[in-house]
Amino acid sequence: MSKITYHIVQHDGGWAYRADETFSETFASHEDARQAAERAAREQALPGEPTVISYEDKQGHWHQERAAGDDRPEPEVEG
């Protein structure tokens, strides 16, 4: 099983959570960003229905692939 870590960081004049190279929206406080990251982590771990997903890689290229829905990562929040 893969892992994903949400890091709480200062960003754009406030606080955000970052996963890999992607930032969330900006929150007014560290605690608000942490609560949002914890919600996102809980949702990330929920199994779902098989579906086709689209995502952009670090080079800016878009990809589509079929997600089984039951291969969820282990999320954690740091910071």
BAKE-724059 format. One record per residue (C-alpha): residue in three letters; x, y, z. Coordinates in steps of 0.001 Angstrom, whole numbers, padded with zeros to 6 digits, always signed. Layout:
AlaXYZ/...
***
This chain:
Met+000000+000000+000000/Ser+001271+003461-000853/Lys+001465+006358+001579/Ile+000590+010010+001213/Thr+001642+012722+003653/Tyr-000097+016059+004042/His+002359+018663+005370/Ile+001060+021816+007076/Val+003068+024787+005743/Gln+003001+028563+005543/His+001746+029529+002110/Asp+000532+032651+000320/Gly+000172+034789+003446/Gly-001492+032077+005542/Trp-001392+028324+006038/Ala-002023+025408+003696/Tyr-001450+021706+003450/Arg+000845+020291+000795/Ala+000838+016818-000677/Asp+003887+016170-002837/Glu+004153+019385-004914/Thr+000487+020425-004653/Phe-000853+023034-002218/Ser-004375+023353-000882/Glu-006202+026630-000683/Thr-004872+029077+001916/Phe-006304+029057+005443/Ala-006160+031809+008064/Ser-004571+029643+010766/His-002364+026611+011207/Glu-005214+024837+013022/Asp-007669+025491+010150/Ala-005161+024057+007657/Arg-004528+021047+009899/Gln-008251+020315+010259/Ala-008687+020556+006477/Ala-005716+018228+005934/Glu-007150+015718+008400/Arg-010503+015805+006547/Ala-008713+015296+003230/Ala-006701+012401+004702/Arg-009865+010686+005985/Glu-011532+011077+002591/Gln-008408+009833+000796/Ala-008563+006579+002751/Leu-012210+005793+001938/Pro-012765+003094-000657/Gly-014864+004043-003644/Glu-016310+002708-006851/Pro-014099+001914-009832/Thr-013798+005047-011959/Val-011650+006811-014529/Ile-009492+009561-013033/Ser-007531+012417-014620/Tyr-004428+013953-013091/Glu-001577+016270-014024/Asp+002017+015160-013457/Lys+004949+017355-012383/Gln+005818+018093-016023/Gly+002322+019454-016693/His+001105+016457-018720/Trp-002393+015139-018145/His-003102+011426-017762/Gln-006226+009295-017511/Glu-006361+005907-015863/Arg-008860+003562-014336/Ala-008846+003504-010528/Ala-010104+000316-008895/Gly-011508+002218-005915/Asp-010163-000186-003309/Asp-006437+000589-003611/Arg-006395+003568-001242/Pro-003143+004988+000175/Glu-002318+005308+003872/Pro-002639+009049+004581/Glu-000961+010955+007411/Val-000749+014609+008469/Glu+002489+016240+009654/Gly+003123+019721+010980/
***
